[in-house]
């Protein structure tokens, strides 16, 4: 039996973000489902994606290698668990930093039609591993992506 290092830890957290978009649920859902639309919002700030697979369907898998330009050190591997077109996406994913696991998450994205557009609610339950990531950093990155979606769907309207 291997001894567990005393530096090993897990921090559990929940991120809940809401956005109101002035676009129909079909358009907002398409921003997630279409690979070309997704490429326009799926990295924070000045970061880049250097490798990606995209299989948007129940049971489909996604892989993305990304990071700051010149240092694509992060790898995210996702699996789509539940997709209800224009209503809900549920997926799980794990992330590594230079091959070291940093987190595992379960994310639910809900699209609700409202007067004048779509109410999006994203809830991510995350296990942050061994102090290699921070909940505040993750929330900031997701919020940035949701803001980019807002710009994308309003430009397309």
C-alpha positions in Angstrom: 0.0 0.0 0.0 1.4 3.4 -1.0 1.4 6.2 1.6 -0.6 9.3 0.7 1.4 12.5 0.8 0.3 14.9 3.5 0.3 17.7 0.8 -2.6 16.0 -1.0 -5.9 17.8 -0.6 -9.2 18.5 -2.2 -11.3 21.6 -2.0 -14.9 21.4 -3.1 -16.7 24.4 -4.5 -19.8 25.4 -6.5 -19.9 28.2 -9.1 -23.3 29.6 -10.1 -23.4 32.2 -12.8 -26.4 33.7 -14.6 -26.7 35.7 -17.7 -29.6 37.3 -19.6 -29.0 37.3 -23.4 -31.0 39.3 -25.9 -31.2 36.3 -28.2 -33.5 33.3 -28.5 -32.5 30.0 -26.8 -31.7 28.5 -30.2 -29.0 31.0 -30.8 -27.5 30.8 -27.4 -27.5 27.0 -27.5 -25.9 27.1 -30.9 -23.0 29.1 -29.4 -22.2 25.9 -27.4 -23.1 23.3 -30.0 -21.4 24.7 -33.1 -17.6 24.3 -33.2 -17.0 27.5 -35.1 -19.1 29.6 -32.7 -17.5 27.9 -29.8 -14.0 28.8 -31.0 -14.9 32.4 -30.7 -15.5 32.4 -26.9 -14.0 29.2 -25.5 -10.6 30.6 -24.2 -10.1 33.4 -21.6 -8.3 36.6 -22.4 -5.2 36.2 -24.5 -5.0 32.5 -24.2 -4.9 30.2 -27.2 -6.1 26.7 -28.0 -3.4 24.6 -29.7 -5.2 21.3 -30.1 -8.9 20.4 -29.8 -11.4 17.7 -30.6 -15.1 18.4 -30.4 -17.9 15.8 -30.4 -21.0 17.6 -29.2 -23.5 14.8 -28.5 -24.6 12.7 -25.5 -21.6 10.4 -24.8 -19.4 12.6 -27.0 -16.0 13.7 -25.8 -14.0 16.9 -26.1 -10.3 17.4 -25.6 -8.7 20.8 -25.5 -5.0 21.8 -25.0 -4.7 25.5 -24.1 -2.9 28.2 -22.2 -1.1 31.5 -22.6 0.5 32.0 -26.0 3.7 29.9 -26.1 2.7 27.9 -23.0 -0.3 25.7 -23.7 0.2 23.7 -20.5 -3.5 22.9 -19.7 -5.4 19.9 -20.9 -9.2 19.6 -20.4 -11.0 16.4 -21.3 -14.8 16.5 -21.2 -17.6 14.1 -21.7 -21.2 15.2 -22.5 -23.6 13.4 -20.2 -26.9 15.0 -21.1 -28.0 17.3 -24.0 -31.5 18.6 -24.4 -31.4 20.9 -27.4 -32.1 24.6 -26.5 -32.8 23.6 -22.9 -29.9 21.9 -21.1 -26.3 20.7 -21.4 -24.6 18.6 -18.7 -20.9 17.6 -19.0 -18.1 16.5 -16.8 -14.5 17.3 -17.3 -11.0 17.0 -15.8 -8.1 19.4 -16.1 -4.4 19.0 -15.9 -1.5 21.5 -15.8 1.6 20.0 -17.3 0.2 16.6 -16.8 -0.7 17.1 -13.1 -4.4 16.8 -12.2 -5.8 20.1 -11.0 -9.6 19.6 -11.0 -12.6 17.5 -11.8 -16.0 19.2 -12.5 -19.6 18.5 -13.3 -21.3 21.4 -15.1 -24.9 22.1 -15.9 -26.0 24.8 -18.3 -29.7 25.7 -18.6 -31.3 27.8 -21.2 -34.7 29.3 -20.3 -36.7 31.4 -22.7 -37.8 34.8 -21.2 -39.3 37.9 -22.6 -36.7 39.4 -24.9 -34.3 36.6 -24.9 -32.7 33.7 -22.9 -31.9 33.3 -19.2 -28.7 31.1 -18.9 -27.8 29.5 -15.6 -24.5 27.7 -15.3 -23.7 25.6 -12.2 -20.3 24.0 -11.9 -19.5 21.7 -9.0 -15.7 21.4 -8.8 -13.2 19.4 -6.9 -9.9 21.4 -6.8 -7.0 19.0 -6.3 -3.9 19.6 -4.2 -4.1 23.4 -4.2 -3.2 23.6 -7.9 -6.2 25.7 -8.8 -8.4 28.3 -7.1 -12.2 28.6 -7.2 -12.0 32.3 -7.8 -9.7 31.8 -10.9 -12.1 29.2 -12.3 -15.2 31.5 -11.7 -13.4 34.4 -13.4 -12.6 32.3 -16.4 -16.1 31.0 -16.8 -17.6 34.4 -16.3 -15.3 35.8 -19.1 -16.5 33.0 -21.4 -20.2 33.8 -20.7 -19.6 37.5 -21.4 -18.0 36.6 -24.7 -21.1 34.5 -25.6 -23.2 37.5 -24.9 -21.2 39.5 -27.4 -21.4 36.7 -29.9 -25.1 36.1 -29.8 -25.9 39.8 -29.8 -23.7 40.4 -32.9 -25.5 37.5 -34.7 -29.0 38.8 -33.8 
